[in-house]
Amino acid sequence: MISENSSSSEFLPAIRRARIDNLTIYEISDAELNILERGSPDSIYLNVAIALISSAISFF
């Protein structure tokens, strides 16, 4: 019979500590996170261009 404490401890992650010399934390807003999530318009144009070029090559 397994007790509840031992069964729940099986799913805990291993925590390893190491010495950190320097840690820099930058605070960002939700709006900045949304901008990062969307990506730049250049990446969208690149994806469209690659799709069009690959479809054109497949037709030829």
Buried (B, 14 or more C-beta within 10 A) or exposed (E): EEEEEEEEEEEEEEEEEEEEEEEEEEEEEEEEEEEEEEEEEEEEEEEEEEEEEEEEEEEE
